[in-house]
Amino acid sequence: MGATMLTDKLRTLFQRNGGDQFGAPNVQGYRTQLPGSLSRHAQAPAAPVTRASRGVEQFFFSLRGTVGLTILDLAIPNQDNITHLTNMGHKLYTADLIGSLDEAFGHDPDEQTNAGRIEYFLRSSLDYPAATFDGVLLWDSLQFMGPALLTATIDRLYEVMRPDAYLLAFVTSNDKVTDVPAHSFRIIDNKNILITERGLRASGQVFNNRNIEKLFGNFQSVKFFLTRESLREIIVRR
């Protein structure tokens, strides 16, 4: 399976090796991210920001009153998120989706139309049985996918999510740029997150409300929240 459930042993190993730094442990199910792949253009990143997040609040509200749910976090693992979710009594799986993008397609946008490479990407990142997850933290990885890859990824996520499960995603609200910041997201509590820029990457396509609603057309509902970082937060119900 392309991603890994975080056991107590792996959490201890991860904490000892320093969170979501580039030196994260290269154990099975983790991918060590090369620094250059996240900083393709020379530009000083913005300072980290801690703020309230309506999307995060809605996501955790959907988990209220239950324990033992299965959550998929599609970012480089960090100890804050691991601790927060496991302390709530949930099972956590993780996969570095942006790292998988670089591994499968490099930095050539044309490769994201290659059916064989798309299937390889899906197998390496989202190879789960149908109806596995009660929630998915997709973060900002969608905005670096071209249309063909994006549609295939959302279709696979629909398959592996259970009915009524929620998905949280972030995309840029600026449709005038071709390069957008990648971010890391640390959960502070059920309403607040710490957002850190990690370098610019090429945007896969323009995201507006109409495009997003079409993309998630098979899901029950889609909500949008604009933020001061020019990020649009998306909360989707399966």
C-alpha positions, 0 to 999 in steps of 0.5 A: 500500500502506497501510504502508511498507518502511523503506529506508535513505533513510527510516531516515535521514530518520526518525532526523533527525526524532526517533524516535517523537515526535509530530513524526515525518516525514509521508512516504508510509506514515507517519502523524503522530499528533496528541497529543490522540488519545493523551491523552484523559483527564488523568492523569500517565503512569507512568515508563518501565520497562525489563524482561525480556519473555517474549513478546519472547524467544519472538518472537525465538527464533522468528526464530533462525538465519535472515536475510532474513525479512519483519517487520511492526511495527504501531506508530509507527516508532522508531529502536531497533526499526528498528535492532535488526531490520534489524541482524538481517538482516530486512526491516521494514515498519511501519504506525501501527495506532493512528493508523489507528484514529483516522483511520478511526473517530475516538473514536466506538466505534459507528463500529467496527461500520461495515463500510465504515469497517472495510474502509477501515481494513484497506486503509489498514493491512494491504493486503498479499498473502497469506503476506507476513510471517514475524513481526508485532509487534502490540504493544498496539493490539488492546485499543482495538478493538471485537469486529467490528473486532477479528475482522476485523483478526485475520482479515486478519493471519492472511491476510498471515502465513506458516504458522508465523509468530509474532505478539506482542501486549499487552493489559490483564489488568485486566477492571474498567476501561474506559480503559487506557494506550496504550504505546510499546515499544522493543526493547532486545535479544532479551529486554528492552524499554522500555515507556512510557505514552502516555496513556489510551484507551477499551478496546474489550472485555474480554480474558481467556484464553478470549476470546483463545483464541477470537479466535486460534482459527485459529492453531496455538497461543497462549501468555500471560505476565502482567507486573507492569504489568497487561499480558498478553503474547500470543505466537501461532503462525500 
